């Protein structure tokens, strides 16, 4: 299993490539080709989960919905 620092390096490489619009990422002598920005986003999300697990924490996402009748 990769360390948290290695996972962060991969995430940083993906984030930089996503913002540049290039779908090819290289790190540690390895090259990965992505087909779309959505695929890069999914890879970043997966790395975020792996980083959180390596650090012993969870990613908590909440959606709060409030409504009113407007009275």
PDB file of N, CA, C, O and CB in Angstrom:
ATOM      1  N   UNK A   1       0.851  -1.185   0.000  1.00  0.00           N
ATOM      2  CA  UNK A   1       0.000   0.000   0.000  1.00  0.00           C
ATOM      3  C   UNK A   1       0.893   1.244   0.000  1.00  0.00           C
ATOM      4  O   UNK A   1       1.927   1.289   0.666  1.00  0.00           O
ATOM      5  CB  UNK A   1      -0.966   0.001   1.234  1.00  0.00           C
ATOM      6  N   UNK A   2       0.473   2.226  -0.749  1.00  0.00           N
ATOM      7  CA  UNK A   2       1.228   3.480  -0.857  1.00  0.00           C
ATOM      8  C   UNK A   2       1.060   4.313   0.414  1.00  0.00           C
ATOM      9  O   UNK A   2       0.045   4.226   1.105  1.00  0.00           O
ATOM     10  CB  UNK A   2       0.766   4.291  -2.096  1.00  0.00           C
ATOM     11  N   UNK A   3       2.066   5.109   0.699  1.00  0.00           N
ATOM     12  CA  UNK A   3       1.987   5.993   1.860  1.00  0.00           C
ATOM     13  C   UNK A   3       1.123   7.200   1.520  1.00  0.00           C
ATOM     14  O   UNK A   3       0.826   7.455   0.353  1.00  0.00           O
ATOM     15  CB  UNK A   3       3.400   6.441   2.313  1.00  0.00           C
ATOM     16  N   UNK A   4       0.728   7.934   2.542  1.00  0.00           N
ATOM     17  CA  UNK A   4      -0.095   9.118   2.336  1.00  0.00           C
ATOM     18  C   UNK A   4       0.645  10.160   1.496  1.00  0.00           C
ATOM     19  O   UNK A   4       0.025  10.856   0.691  1.00  0.00           O
ATOM     20  CB  UNK A   4      -0.508   9.718   3.683  1.00  0.00           C
ATOM     21  N   UNK A   5       1.954  10.275   1.673  1.00  0.00           N
ATOM     22  CA  UNK A   5       2.738  11.240   0.891  1.00  0.00           C
ATOM     23  C   UNK A   5       2.755  10.867  -0.590  1.00  0.00           C
ATOM     24  O   UNK A   5       2.645  11.740  -1.451  1.00  0.00           O
ATOM     25  CB  UNK A   5       4.177  11.320   1.428  1.00  0.00           C
ATOM     26  N   UNK A   6       2.892   9.577  -0.891  1.00  0.00           N
ATOM     27  CA  UNK A   6       2.862   9.127  -2.283  1.00  0.00           C
ATOM     28  C   UNK A   6       1.498   9.366  -2.915  1.00  0.00           C
ATOM     29  O   UNK A   6       1.402   9.775  -4.072  1.00  0.00           O
ATOM     30  CB  UNK A   6       3.222   7.646  -2.371  1.00  0.00           C
ATOM     31  N   UNK A   7       0.443   9.108  -2.143  1.00  0.00           N
ATOM     32  CA  UNK A   7      -0.914   9.323  -2.642  1.00  0.00           C
ATOM     33  C   UNK A   7      -1.155  10.813  -2.913  1.00  0.00           C
ATOM     34  O   UNK A   7      -1.789  11.176  -3.903  1.00  0.00           O
ATOM     35  CB  UNK A   7      -1.954   8.784  -1.632  1.00  0.00           C
ATOM     36  N   UNK A   8      -0.639  11.674  -2.018  1.00  0.00           N
ATOM     37  CA  UNK A   8      -0.781  13.117  -2.233  1.00  0.00           C
ATOM     38  C   UNK A   8      -0.038  13.570  -3.491  1.00  0.00           C
ATOM     39  O   UNK A   8      -0.518  14.440  -4.216  1.00  0.00           O
ATOM     40  CB  UNK A   8      -0.262  13.888  -1.012  1.00  0.00           C
ATOM     41  N   UNK A   9       1.130  12.982  -3.749  1.00  0.00           N
ATOM     42  CA  UNK A   9       1.893  13.318  -4.949  1.00  0.00           C
ATOM     43  C   UNK A   9       1.111  12.932  -6.203  1.00  0.00           C
ATOM     44  O   UNK A   9       1.081  13.684  -7.176  1.00  0.00           O
ATOM     45  CB  UNK A   9       3.265  12.614  -4.933  1.00  0.00           C
ATOM     46  N   UNK A  10       0.483  11.762  -6.177  1.00  0.00           N
ATOM     47  CA  UNK A  10      -0.347  11.341  -7.313  1.00  0.00           C
ATOM     48  C   UNK A  10      -1.526  12.289  -7.503  1.00  0.00           C
ATOM     49  O   UNK A  10      -1.855  12.674  -8.625  1.00  0.00           O
ATOM     50  CB  UNK A  10      -0.855   9.901  -7.108  1.00  0.00           C
ATOM     51  N   UNK A  11      -2.167  12.664  -6.373  1.00  0.00           N
ATOM     52  CA  UNK A  11      -3.311  13.561  -6.449  1.00  0.00           C
ATOM     53  C   UNK A  11      -2.895  14.925  -7.003  1.00  0.00           C
ATOM     54  O   UNK A  11      -3.604  15.508  -7.824  1.00  0.00           O
ATOM     55  CB  UNK A  11      -3.956  13.722  -5.065  1.00  0.00           C
ATOM     56  N   UNK A  12      -1.749  15.428  -6.553  1.00  0.00           N
ATOM     57  CA  UNK A  12      -1.257  16.720  -7.049  1.00  0.00           C
ATOM     58  C   UNK A  12      -0.996  16.669  -8.549  1.00  0.00           C
ATOM     59  O   UNK A  12      -1.295  17.622  -9.268  1.00  0.00           O
ATOM     60  CB  UNK A  12       0.025  17.126  -6.308  1.00  0.00           C
ATOM     61  N   UNK A  13      -0.434  15.547  -9.025  1.00  0.00           N
ATOM     62  CA  UNK A  13      -0.182  15.394 -10.460  1.00  0.00           C
ATOM     63  C   UNK A  13      -1.490  15.379 -11.236  1.00  0.00           C
ATOM     64  O   UNK A  13      -1.592  16.000 -12.295  1.00  0.00           O
ATOM     65  CB  UNK A  13       0.611  14.107 -10.737  1.00  0.00           C
ATOM     66  N   UNK A  14      -2.493  14.672 -10.715  1.00  0.00           N
ATOM     67  CA  UNK A  14      -3.795  14.630 -11.382  1.00  0.00           C
ATOM     68  C   UNK A  14      -4.464  15.999 -11.402  1.00  0.00           C
ATOM     69  O   UNK A  14      -5.037  16.399 -12.415  1.00  0.00           O
ATOM     70  CB  UNK A  14      -4.706  13.621 -10.695  1.00  0.00           C
ATOM     71  N   UNK A  15      -4.391  16.710 -10.293  1.00  0.00           N
ATOM     72  CA  UNK A  15      -5.015  18.034 -10.207  1.00  0.00           C
ATOM     73  C   UNK A  15      -4.357  19.000 -11.181  1.00  0.00           C
ATOM     74  O   UNK A  15      -5.044  19.788 -11.831  1.00  0.00           O
ATOM     75  CB  UNK A  15      -4.925  18.585  -8.772  1.00  0.00           C
ATOM     76  N   UNK A  16      -3.045  18.948 -11.288  1.00  0.00           N
ATOM     77  CA  UNK A  16      -2.337  19.829 -12.223  1.00  0.00           C
ATOM     78  C   UNK A  16      -2.707  19.504 -13.657  1.00  0.00           C
ATOM     79  O   UNK A  16      -2.914  20.409 -14.464  1.00  0.00           O
ATOM     80  CB  UNK A  16      -0.820  19.712 -12.034  1.00  0.00           C
ATOM     81  N   UNK A  17      -2.794  18.225 -13.983  1.00  0.00           N
ATOM     82  CA  UNK A  17      -3.146  17.843 -15.345  1.00  0.00           C
ATOM     83  C   UNK A  17      -4.590  18.190 -15.661  1.00  0.00           C
ATOM     84  O   UNK A  17      -4.902  18.570 -16.790  1.00  0.00           O
ATOM     85  CB  UNK A  17      -2.911  16.359 -15.556  1.00  0.00           C
ATOM     86  N   UNK A  18      -5.479  18.063 -14.675  1.00  0.00           N
ATOM     87  CA  UNK A  18      -6.890  18.392 -14.904  1.00  0.00           C
ATOM     88  C   UNK A  18      -7.036  19.867 -15.250  1.00  0.00           C
ATOM     89  O   UNK A  18      -7.794  20.225 -16.152  1.00  0.00           O
ATOM     90  CB  UNK A  18      -7.743  18.046 -13.663  1.00  0.00           C
ATOM     91  N   UNK A  19      -6.315  20.719 -14.537  1.00  0.00           N
ATOM     92  CA  UNK A  19      -6.435  22.156 -14.784  1.00  0.00           C
ATOM     93  C   UNK A  19      -5.765  22.563 -16.094  1.00  0.00           C
ATOM     94  O   UNK A  19      -6.116  23.592 -16.671  1.00  0.00           O
ATOM     95  CB  UNK A  19      -5.827  22.940 -13.627  1.00  0.00           C
ATOM     96  N   UNK A  20      -4.806  21.770 -16.570  1.00  0.00           N
ATOM     97  CA  UNK A  20      -4.138  22.109 -17.832  1.00  0.00           C
ATOM     98  C   UNK A  20      -4.891  21.580 -19.041  1.00  0.00           C
ATOM     99  O   UNK A  20      -4.623  22.004 -20.166  1.00  0.00           O
ATOM    100  CB  UNK A  20      -2.724  21.564 -17.838  1.00  0.00           C
ATOM    101  N   UNK A  21      -5.832  20.660 -18.832  1.00  0.00           N
ATOM    102  CA  UNK A  21      -6.610  20.118 -19.934  1.00  0.00           C
ATOM    103  C   UNK A  21      -5.953  18.937 -20.627  1.00  0.00           C
ATOM    104  O   UNK A  21      -6.477  18.441 -21.625  1.00  0.00           O
ATOM    105  CB  UNK A  21      -6.868  21.185 -20.930  1.00  0.00           C
ATOM    106  N   UNK A  22      -4.817  18.476 -20.121  1.00  0.00           N
ATOM    107  CA  UNK A  22      -4.117  17.340 -20.706  1.00  0.00           C
ATOM    108  C   UNK A  22      -4.585  16.073 -20.012  1.00  0.00           C
ATOM    109  O   UNK A  22      -4.747  16.057 -18.792  1.00  0.00           O
ATOM    110  CB  UNK A  22      -2.574  17.503 -20.586  1.00  0.00           C
ATOM    111  N   UNK A  23      -4.803  15.020 -20.774  1.00  0.00           N
ATOM    112  CA  UNK A  23      -5.341  13.783 -20.214  1.00  0.00           C
ATOM    113  C   UNK A  23      -4.272  12.728 -19.979  1.00  0.00           C
ATOM    114  O   UNK A  23      -4.600  11.548 -19.855  1.00  0.00           O
ATOM    115  CB  UNK A  23      -6.399  13.229 -21.125  1.00  0.00           C
ATOM    116  N   UNK A  24      -3.015  13.114 -19.914  1.00  0.00           N
ATOM    117  CA  UNK A  24      -1.934  12.165 -19.649  1.00  0.00           C
ATOM    118  C   UNK A  24      -1.195  12.616 -18.392  1.00  0.00           C
ATOM    119  O   UNK A  24      -0.788  13.773 -18.285  1.00  0.00           O
ATOM    120  CB  UNK A  24      -0.954  12.059 -20.871  1.00  0.00           C
ATOM    121  N   UNK A  25      -1.025  11.699 -17.445  1.00  0.00           N
ATOM    122  CA  UNK A  25      -0.372  12.011 -16.177  1.00  0.00           C
ATOM    123  C   UNK A  25       0.806  11.068 -15.992  1.00  0.00           C
ATOM    124  O   UNK A  25       0.693   9.864 -16.224  1.00  0.00           O
ATOM    125  CB  UNK A  25      -1.368  11.898 -14.984  1.00  0.00           C
ATOM    126  N   UNK A  26       1.945  11.629 -15.569  1.00  0.00           N
ATOM    127  CA  UNK A  26       3.132  10.820 -15.281  1.00  0.00           C
ATOM    128  C   UNK A  26       3.581  11.071 -13.849  1.00  0.00           C
ATOM    129  O   UNK A  26       3.650  12.216 -13.403  1.00  0.00           O
ATOM    130  CB  UNK A  26       4.280  11.138 -16.277  1.00  0.00           C
ATOM    131  N   UNK A  27       3.890   9.987 -13.128  1.00  0.00           N
ATOM    132  CA  UNK A  27       4.438  10.085 -11.781  1.00  0.00           C
ATOM    133  C   UNK A  27       5.227   8.821 -11.505  1.00  0.00           C
ATOM    134  O   UNK A  27       4.824   7.741 -11.937  1.00  0.00           O
ATOM    135  CB  UNK A  27       3.316  10.293 -10.717  1.00  0.00           C
ATOM    136  N   UNK A  28       6.312   8.925 -10.814  1.00  0.00           N
ATOM    137  CA  UNK A  28       7.169   7.792 -10.447  1.00  0.00           C
ATOM    138  C   UNK A  28       7.545   6.946 -11.661  1.00  0.00           C
ATOM    139  O   UNK A  28       7.660   5.726 -11.543  1.00  0.00           O
ATOM    140  CB  UNK A  28       6.470   6.919  -9.408  1.00  0.00           C
ATOM    141  N   UNK A  29       7.739   7.566 -12.823  1.00  0.00           N
ATOM    142  CA  UNK A  29       8.116   6.835 -14.019  1.00  0.00           C
ATOM    143  C   UNK A  29       6.974   6.092 -14.683  1.00  0.00           C
ATOM    144  O   UNK A  29       7.204   5.327 -15.619  1.00  0.00           O
ATOM    145  CB  UNK A  29       9.183   5.879 -13.689  1.00  0.00           C
ATOM    146  N   UNK A  30       5.750   6.296 -14.222  1.00  0.00           N
ATOM    147  CA  UNK A  30       4.575   5.632 -14.797  1.00  0.00           C
ATOM    148  C   UNK A  30       3.731   6.677 -15.514  1.00  0.00           C
ATOM    149  O   UNK A  30       3.678   7.832 -15.090  1.00  0.00           O
ATOM    150  CB  UNK A  30       3.736   4.898 -13.694  1.00  0.00           C
ATOM    151  N   UNK A  31       3.079   6.282 -16.586  1.00  0.00           N
ATOM    152  CA  UNK A  31       2.216   7.179 -17.340  1.00  0.00           C
ATOM    153  C   UNK A  31       0.828   6.571 -17.439  1.00  0.00           C
ATOM    154  O   UNK A  31       0.678   5.386 -17.735  1.00  0.00           O
ATOM    155  CB  UNK A  31       2.795   7.457 -18.746  1.00  0.00           C
ATOM    156  N   UNK A  32      -0.197   7.399 -17.189  1.00  0.00           N
ATOM    157  CA  UNK A  32      -1.588   6.969 -17.276  1.00  0.00           C
ATOM    158  C   UNK A  32      -2.314   7.917 -18.219  1.00  0.00           C
ATOM    159  O   UNK A  32      -2.199   9.136 -18.093  1.00  0.00           O
ATOM    160  CB  UNK A  32      -2.270   6.940 -15.867  1.00  0.00           C
ATOM    161  N   UNK A  33      -3.071   7.347 -19.175  1.00  0.00           N
ATOM    162  CA  UNK A  33      -3.891   8.146 -20.087  1.00  0.00           C
ATOM    163  C   UNK A  33      -5.347   8.067 -19.639  1.00  0.00           C
ATOM    164  O   UNK A  33      -5.874   6.978 -19.412  1.00  0.00           O
ATOM    165  CB  UNK A  33      -3.736   7.653 -21.563  1.00  0.00           C
ATOM    166  N   UNK A  34      -5.993   9.223 -19.513  1.00  0.00           N
ATOM    167  CA  UNK A  34      -7.401   9.288 -19.144  1.00  0.00           C
ATOM    168  C   UNK A  34      -8.213   9.709 -20.361  1.00  0.00           C
ATOM    169  O   UNK A  34      -7.727  10.455 -21.211  1.00  0.00           O
ATOM    170  CB  UNK A  34      -7.626  10.271 -17.963  1.00  0.00           C
ATOM    171  N   UNK A  35      -9.444   9.232 -20.443  1.00  0.00           N
ATOM    172  CA  UNK A  35     -10.274   9.531 -21.593  1.00  0.00           C
ATOM    173  C   UNK A  35     -11.060  10.825 -21.436  1.00  0.00           C
ATOM    174  O   UNK A  35     -11.411  11.456 -22.433  1.00  0.00           O
ATOM    175  CB  UNK A  35     -11.216   8.398 -21.841  1.00  0.00           C
ATOM    176  N   UNK A  36     -11.338  11.227 -20.211  1.00  0.00           N
ATOM    177  CA  UNK A  36     -12.161  12.420 -20.029  1.00  0.00           C
ATOM    178  C   UNK A  36     -11.835  13.090 -18.697  1.00  0.00           C
ATOM    179  O   UNK A  36     -11.159  12.516 -17.844  1.00  0.00           O
ATOM    180  CB  UNK A  36     -13.660  12.062 -20.098  1.00  0.00           C
ATOM    181  N   UNK A  37     -12.329  14.316 -18.538  1.00  0.00           N
ATOM    182  CA  UNK A  37     -12.156  15.049 -17.284  1.00  0.00           C
ATOM    183  C   UNK A  37     -12.922  14.341 -16.167  1.00  0.00           C
ATOM    184  O   UNK A  37     -12.466  14.313 -15.024  1.00  0.00           O
ATOM    185  CB  UNK A  37     -12.637  16.522 -17.432  1.00  0.00           C
ATOM    186  N   UNK A  38     -14.075  13.775 -16.488  1.00  0.00           N
ATOM    187  CA  UNK A  38     -14.860  13.059 -15.479  1.00  0.00           C
ATOM    188  C   UNK A  38     -14.081  11.873 -14.919  1.00  0.00           C
ATOM    189  O   UNK A  38     -14.174  11.575 -13.729  1.00  0.00           O
ATOM    190  CB  UNK A  38     -16.190  12.578 -16.076  1.00  0.00           C
ATOM    191  N   UNK A  39     -13.319  11.203 -15.766  1.00  0.00           N
ATOM    192  CA  UNK A  39     -12.513  10.078 -15.306  1.00  0.00           C
ATOM    193  C   UNK A  39     -11.393  10.555 -14.380  1.00  0.00           C
ATOM    194  O   UNK A  39     -11.073   9.891 -13.395  1.00  0.00           O
ATOM    195  CB  UNK A  39     -11.926   9.316 -16.502  1.00  0.00           C
ATOM    196  N   UNK A  40     -10.800  11.708 -14.701  1.00  0.00           N
ATOM    197  CA  UNK A  40      -9.779  12.293 -13.821  1.00  0.00           C
ATOM    198  C   UNK A  40     -10.408  12.670 -12.484  1.00  0.00           C
ATOM    199  O   UNK A  40      -9.811  12.442 -11.432  1.00  0.00           O
ATOM    200  CB  UNK A  40      -9.122  13.540 -14.483  1.00  0.00           C
ATOM    201  N   UNK A  41     -11.617  13.250 -12.517  1.00  0.00           N
ATOM    202  CA  UNK A  41     -12.311  13.613 -11.274  1.00  0.00           C
ATOM    203  C   UNK A  41     -12.577  12.386 -10.405  1.00  0.00           C
ATOM    204  O   UNK A  41     -12.408  12.440  -9.186  1.00  0.00           O
ATOM    205  CB  UNK A  41     -13.634  14.323 -11.589  1.00  0.00           C
ATOM    206  N   UNK A  42     -12.989  11.287 -11.021  1.00  0.00           N
ATOM    207  CA  UNK A  42     -13.227  10.055 -10.261  1.00  0.00           C
ATOM    208  C   UNK A  42     -11.930   9.535  -9.645  1.00  0.00           C
ATOM    209  O   UNK A  42     -11.931   9.042  -8.517  1.00  0.00           O
ATOM    210  CB  UNK A  42     -13.852   8.978 -11.165  1.00  0.00           C
ATOM    211  N   UNK A  43     -10.830   9.643 -10.381  1.00  0.00           N
ATOM    212  CA  UNK A  43      -9.537   9.204  -9.849  1.00  0.00           C
ATOM    213  C   UNK A  43      -9.109  10.070  -8.672  1.00  0.00           C
ATOM    214  O   UNK A  43      -8.567   9.562  -7.690  1.00  0.00           O
ATOM    215  CB  UNK A  43      -8.465   9.239 -10.945  1.00  0.00           C
ATOM    216  N   UNK A  44      -9.350  11.382  -8.768  1.00  0.00           N
ATOM    217  CA  UNK A  44      -9.023  12.292  -7.662  1.00  0.00           C
ATOM    218  C   UNK A  44      -9.862  11.958  -6.436  1.00  0.00           C
ATOM    219  O   UNK A  44      -9.342  11.936  -5.320  1.00  0.00           O
ATOM    220  CB  UNK A  44      -9.251  13.764  -8.078  1.00  0.00           C
ATOM    221  N   UNK A  45     -11.155  11.695  -6.630  1.00  0.00           N
ATOM    222  CA  UNK A  45     -12.023  11.319  -5.512  1.00  0.00           C
ATOM    223  C   UNK A  45     -11.543  10.019  -4.861  1.00  0.00           C
ATOM    224  O   UNK A  45     -11.534   9.900  -3.635  1.00  0.00           O
ATOM    225  CB  UNK A  45     -13.478  11.166  -5.991  1.00  0.00           C
ATOM    226  N   UNK A  46     -11.144   9.048  -5.686  1.00  0.00           N
ATOM    227  CA  UNK A  46     -10.657   7.781  -5.146  1.00  0.00           C
ATOM    228  C   UNK A  46      -9.373   8.000  -4.344  1.00  0.00           C
ATOM    229  O   UNK A  46      -9.193   7.401  -3.283  1.00  0.00           O
ATOM    230  CB  UNK A  46     -10.412   6.766  -6.283  1.00  0.00           C
ATOM    231  N   UNK A  47      -8.485   8.855  -4.848  1.00  0.00           N
ATOM    232  CA  UNK A  47      -7.256   9.153  -4.105  1.00  0.00           C
ATOM    233  C   UNK A  47      -7.559   9.877  -2.804  1.00  0.00           C
ATOM    234  O   UNK A  47      -6.900   9.628  -1.794  1.00  0.00           O
ATOM    235  CB  UNK A  47      -6.308   9.993  -4.958  1.00  0.00           C
ATOM    236  N   UNK A  48      -8.550  10.776  -2.808  1.00  0.00           N
ATOM    237  CA  UNK A  48      -8.947  11.451  -1.569  1.00  0.00           C
ATOM    238  C   UNK A  48      -9.388  10.432  -0.519  1.00  0.00           C
ATOM    239  O   UNK A  48      -9.038  10.553   0.655  1.00  0.00           O
ATOM    240  CB  UNK A  48     -10.084  12.462  -1.842  1.00  0.00           C
ATOM    241  N   UNK A  49     -10.159   9.423  -0.946  1.00  0.00           N
ATOM    242  CA  UNK A  49     -10.601   8.386  -0.010  1.00  0.00           C
ATOM    243  C   UNK A  49      -9.419   7.565   0.498  1.00  0.00           C
ATOM    244  O   UNK A  49      -9.362   7.227   1.680  1.00  0.00           O
ATOM    245  CB  UNK A  49     -11.632   7.465  -0.679  1.00  0.00           C
ATOM    246  N   UNK A  50      -8.474   7.240  -0.390  1.00  0.00           N
ATOM    247  CA  UNK A  50      -7.307   6.468   0.031  1.00  0.00           C
ATOM    248  C   UNK A  50      -6.424   7.265   0.992  1.00  0.00           C
ATOM    249  O   UNK A  50      -5.892   6.712   1.955  1.00  0.00           O
ATOM    250  CB  UNK A  50      -6.493   6.037  -1.189  1.00  0.00           C
ATOM    251  N   UNK A  51      -6.272   8.558   0.730  1.00  0.00           N
ATOM    252  CA  UNK A  51      -5.487   9.416   1.623  1.00  0.00           C
ATOM    253  C   UNK A  51      -6.141   9.476   2.999  1.00  0.00           C
ATOM    254  O   UNK A  51      -5.467   9.370   4.024  1.00  0.00           O
ATOM    255  CB  UNK A  51      -5.346  10.841   1.033  1.00  0.00           C
ATOM    256  N   UNK A  52      -7.456   9.645   3.009  1.00  0.00           N
ATOM    257  CA  UNK A  52      -8.184   9.699   4.280  1.00  0.00           C
ATOM    258  C   UNK A  52      -8.023   8.383   5.045  1.00  0.00           C
ATOM    259  O   UNK A  52      -7.829   8.395   6.261  1.00  0.00           O
ATOM    260  CB  UNK A  52      -9.684   9.997   4.036  1.00  0.00           C
ATOM    261  N   UNK A  53      -8.101   7.259   4.345  1.00  0.00           N
ATOM    262  CA  UNK A  53      -7.945   5.954   5.003  1.00  0.00           C
ATOM    263  C   UNK A  53      -6.524   5.784   5.532  1.00  0.00           C
ATOM    264  O   UNK A  53      -6.330   5.239   6.619  1.00  0.00           O
ATOM    265  CB  UNK A  53      -8.288   4.808   4.024  1.00  0.00           C
ATOM    266  N   UNK A  54      -5.529   6.245   4.774  1.00  0.00           N
ATOM    267  CA  UNK A  54      -4.136   6.127   5.215  1.00  0.00           C
ATOM    268  C   UNK A  54      -3.868   6.985   6.443  1.00  0.00           C
ATOM    269  O   UNK A  54      -3.026   6.642   7.274  1.00  0.00           O
ATOM    270  CB  UNK A  54      -3.185   6.524   4.087  1.00  0.00           C
ATOM    271  N   UNK A  55      -4.584   8.100   6.557  1.00  0.00           N
ATOM    272  CA  UNK A  55      -4.412   8.989   7.709  1.00  0.00           C
ATOM    273  C   UNK A  55      -5.336   8.625   8.867  1.00  0.00           C
ATOM    274  O   UNK A  55      -5.289   9.255   9.923  1.00  0.00           O
ATOM    275  CB  UNK A  55      -4.660  10.427   7.296  1.00  0.00           C
ATOM    276  N   UNK A  56      -6.172   7.616   8.671  1.00  0.00           N
ATOM    277  CA  UNK A  56      -7.061   7.166   9.734  1.00  0.00           C
ATOM    278  C   UNK A  56      -8.277   8.054   9.944  1.00  0.00           C
ATOM    279  O   UNK A  56      -8.800   8.128  11.056  1.00  0.00           O
ATOM    280  CB  UNK A  56      -6.304   7.073  11.004  1.00  0.00           C
ATOM    281  N   UNK A  57      -8.731   8.726   8.902  1.00  0.00           N
ATOM    282  CA  UNK A  57      -9.931   9.565   9.025  1.00  0.00           C
ATOM    283  C   UNK A  57     -10.892   9.228   7.901  1.00  0.00           C
ATOM    284  O   UNK A  57     -10.529   8.573   6.925  1.00  0.00           O
ATOM    285  CB  UNK A  57      -9.568  11.080   8.997  1.00  0.00           C
ATOM    286  N   UNK A  58     -12.118   9.686   8.056  1.00  0.00           N
ATOM    287  CA  UNK A  58     -13.149   9.457   7.045  1.00  0.00           C
ATOM    288  C   UNK A  58     -13.502  10.761   6.365  1.00  0.00           C
ATOM    289  O   UNK A  58     -13.379  11.837   6.951  1.00  0.00           O
ATOM    290  CB  UNK A  58     -14.402   8.821   7.668  1.00  0.00           C
ATOM    291  N   UNK A  59     -13.943  10.656   5.123  1.00  0.00           N
ATOM    292  CA  UNK A  59     -14.482  11.824   4.429  1.00  0.00           C
ATOM    293  C   UNK A  59     -15.984  11.815   4.662  1.00  0.00           C
ATOM    294  O   UNK A  59     -16.673  10.863   4.297  1.00  0.00           O
ATOM    295  CB  UNK A  59     -14.132  11.812   2.883  1.00  0.00           C
ATOM    296  N   UNK A  60     -16.475  12.865   5.264  1.00  0.00           N
ATOM    297  CA  UNK A  60     -17.899  12.966   5.561  1.00  0.00           C
ATOM    298  C   UNK A  60     -18.505  14.015   4.642  1.00  0.00           C
ATOM    299  O   UNK A  60     -18.099  15.177   4.640  1.00  0.00           O
ATOM    300  CB  UNK A  60     -18.144  13.325   7.060  1.00  0.00           C
ATOM    301  N   UNK A  61     -19.464  13.588   3.879  1.00  0.00           N
ATOM    302  CA  UNK A  61     -20.173  14.512   2.992  1.00  0.00           C
ATOM    303  C   UNK A  61     -21.626  14.512   3.403  1.00  0.00           C
ATOM    304  O   UNK A  61     -22.250  13.459   3.540  1.00  0.00           O
ATOM    305  CB  UNK A  61     -20.011  14.117   1.482  1.00  0.00           C
ATOM    306  N   UNK A  62     -22.154  15.694   3.596  1.00  0.00           N
ATOM    307  CA  UNK A  62     -23.537  15.818   4.019  1.00  0.00           C
ATOM    308  C   UNK A  62     -24.290  16.716   3.066  1.00  0.00           C
ATOM    309  O   UNK A  62     -23.752  17.687   2.535  1.00  0.00           O
ATOM    310  CB  UNK A  62     -23.626  16.358   5.445  1.00  0.00           C
ATOM    311  N   UNK A  63     -25.544  16.371   2.864  1.00  0.00           N
ATOM    312  CA  UNK A  63     -26.447  17.220   2.095  1.00  0.00           C
ATOM    313  C   UNK A  63     -27.603  17.546   3.026  1.00  0.00           C
ATOM    314  O   UNK A  63     -28.277  16.647   3.528  1.00  0.00           O
ATOM    315  CB  UNK A  63     -26.942  16.519   0.754  1.00  0.00           C
ATOM    316  N   UNK A  64     -27.828  18.813   3.251  1.00  0.00           N
ATOM    317  CA  UNK A  64     -28.934  19.240   4.109  1.00  0.00           C
ATOM    318  C   UNK A  64     -29.981  19.909   3.262  1.00  0.00           C
ATOM    319  O   UNK A  64     -29.680  20.820   2.491  1.00  0.00           O
ATOM    320  CB  UNK A  64     -28.451  20.191   5.225  1.00  0.00           C
ATOM    321  N   UNK A  65     -31.194  19.469   3.399  1.00  0.00           N
ATOM    322  CA  UNK A  65     -32.298  20.024   2.636  1.00  0.00           C
ATOM    323  C   UNK A  65     -33.248  20.706   3.613  1.00  0.00           C
ATOM    324  O   UNK A  65     -33.679  20.112   4.601  1.00  0.00           O
ATOM    325  CB  UNK A  65     -33.031  18.918   1.806  1.00  0.00           C
ATOM    326  N   UNK A  66     -33.563  21.951   3.320  1.00  0.00           N
ATOM    327  CA  UNK A  66     -34.550  22.657   4.124  1.00  0.00           C
ATOM    328  C   UNK A  66     -35.655  23.156   3.200  1.00  0.00           C
ATOM    329  O   UNK A  66     -35.416  23.536   2.054  1.00  0.00           O
ATOM    330  CB  UNK A  66     -33.900  23.837   4.913  1.00  0.00           C
ATOM    331  N   UNK A  67     -36.859  23.142   3.732  1.00  0.00           N
ATOM    332  CA  UNK A  67     -37.998  23.611   2.955  1.00  0.00           C
ATOM    333  C   UNK A  67     -38.837  24.542   3.802  1.00  0.00           C
ATOM    334  O   UNK A  67     -38.756  24.529   5.031  1.00  0.00           O
ATOM    335  CB  UNK A  67     -38.845  22.431   2.444  1.00  0.00           C
ATOM    336  N   UNK A  68     -39.620  25.327   3.154  1.00  0.00           N
ATOM    337  CA  UNK A  68     -40.554  26.215   3.841  1.00  0.00           C
ATOM    338  C   UNK A  68     -41.785  26.391   2.948  1.00  0.00           C
ATOM    339  O   UNK A  68     -41.688  26.330   1.723  1.00  0.00           O
ATOM    340  CB  UNK A  68     -39.887  27.603   4.174  1.00  0.00           C
ATOM    341  N   UNK A  69     -42.910  26.603   3.563  1.00  0.00           N
ATOM    342  CA  UNK A  69     -44.145  26.805   2.808  1.00  0.00           C
ATOM    343  C   UNK A  69     -44.273  28.228   2.320  1.00  0.00           C
ATOM    344  O   UNK A  69     -45.151  28.528   1.512  1.00  0.00           O
ATOM    345  CB  UNK A  69     -45.346  26.443   3.652  1.00  0.00           C
ATOM    346  N   UNK A  70     -43.428  29.096   2.789  1.00  0.00           N
ATOM    347  CA  UNK A  70     -43.474  30.475   2.350  1.00  0.00           C
ATOM    348  C   UNK A  70     -44.626  31.278   2.944  1.00  0.00           C
ATOM    349  O   UNK A  70     -45.090  32.243   2.336  1.00  0.00           O
ATOM    350  CB  UNK A  70     -43.559  30.512   0.876  1.00  0.00           C
ATOM    351  N   UNK A  71     -45.087  30.884   4.125  1.00  0.00           N
ATOM    352  CA  UNK A  71     -46.205  31.589   4.769  1.00  0.00           C
ATOM    353  C   UNK A  71     -45.733  32.714   5.618  1.00  0.00           C
ATOM    354  O   UNK A  71     -46.545  33.408   6.230  1.00  0.00           O
ATOM    355  CB  UNK A  71     -47.020  30.651   5.603  1.00  0.00           C
TER     356      UNK A  71
END
